[in-house]
Amino acid sequence: MTAPTTEQTAPEKTAAEKTGARTAEAADVISGARERIDALDDRLIGLIQERMAVSAVIQDARIASGGRRVNLSRELEILGRYREALGKPGTTLAMTLLELCRGRV
C-alpha cells in the first residue's frame, strides 16, 4: 500500500500581484493591455517570418543572376528608414531584422 502524498502548490497570485499594480482596477487595465501586446507580438512574429521568406526569394534571384547575396546600398536604405521612423533604437531593430533575413552569410 502506498502512503498518500501531499502535493504542495504555490498559491494563486492575484491579478494585482501578477501585474505589479496596486489596485484591482489598474491590474485589469494592465492585464488587458498585456493581452493586446501578446496578440501584437504574435502578428509581428508572423510578419517577420513572412519578411524572411520574401528576402530569401530576393536573395535566390540575385544569386541566380550572378549577383551577391547582400545588397549593401539597399540595407542602408532600410536602416535609414527605420532610424527616421523610430530614432536610434530603430537602427538596432533594422539591424536585427536584416540579420534575420540574410540567413547564413
Residue pairs with C-beta under 8 A, 6 or more apart in sequence:
14 27
15 21
15 24
15 27
15 28
15 31
16 22
16 23
16 24
16 26
16 27
18 27
18 31
19 26
19 27
19 30
19 31
19 34
20 30
21 27
21 29
21 30
48 97
48 100
51 97
51 100
51 101
52 100
52 101
52 103
55 101
55 102
55 103
56 101
56 103
59 69
59 70
59 102
59 103
62 68
62 69
62 71
63 69
69 102
69 103
69 105
70 102
70 105
75 98
78 94
78 97
78 98
79 91
79 94
79 95
79 98
81 94
82 90
82 91
82 93
82 94
82 97
83 90
83 91
83 94
84 90
86 93
